[in-house]
Amino acid sequence: MEKEISPGEGRYHVELLIVGSNANNGANCGVSYANSNNEFGNSNTNIGARLTFYFEKINAMFASLQRLRVGQGKATEHACEPVSMEGI
């Protein structure tokens, strides 16, 4: 989110969205908590997030994409191999 810090002067700063919070923060805790009050330069050691929160959904999405690409004949057996651009 971009906010004007000097109204009328055109000076802005960009805020960073922080997701997750420490367990002793009452209603503002857990994976669902989002805070956009701080700039990129702010750092705290008491804020964290579950990095594997969306792992299963992301893994399923990539598996579906791979099946779709193989079905169209545009992917190889291994996802890491390059796809041929011939005939495109």
C-alpha positions, 0 to 999 in steps of 0.5 A: 500500500502506498501512502502520501507522507507529505500531503501536497508535496508528492512524497510517498512511502510503501507499506509492507503487509505482515502476515501472522503474529506472536501467540501472546497478541490476543485477537491479533495472533495466528496465521490469519492476522495481517498488519500493514502499519509498517514500512519495509525498513521495520523489522521485528523478531516477534512476528512469524507465520506458518510457511507451510500454510498453503503447501498442500494447495500449492502442491495440488495446483502444480500437479493439476497444471502438470497433468493439464500440460502433459494432456496437451502434449506440451510437457515432458515426463519430467517437469524440469525438462524444457518444453519444445517450442517447435510448431508454435 
